[in-house]
């Protein structure tokens, strides 16, 4: 699997494999353990994770109100990794502020995920690289922190 540009199927297989290893009580890598913690927080996805042969190729249509569980879990994984290294700068402070405001880790992560999803969507729409400064500003605004 390409670390920096995995395919859709590779990302999905990562989640399926981590879930299978967890269910079999096998040792998990750090990233797999983090992914499993996300999966455990989303029991609504367990049926999908238990059926890789059915859902590896499944298409999801957000415009029709469908949530792509793999995209959702990947966004969680992304923001948790970003928080762990405070990259982009101030994401850890934004998370701490949102955690205090929301009183719930999932809600705070979802707020950060909204910011990430928006800048990714803008970059794709404009066929431009992700605007890191816009991302940081969005994170800080969402958390009620001073925006430069």
Secondary structure, DSSP 8 states (H G I E B T S, - for coil): --SSS--HHHHHHHHHHHHHHHHTT----HHHHHHHHHHHT-GGGHHHHT-HHHHSS----GGGT---HHHHHHHHHHHHHHHHHT-STTHHHHHHHHHHHHS-HHHHHHHHHHHHHHHHHHHHHHT----HHHHHHHHHHHHT----
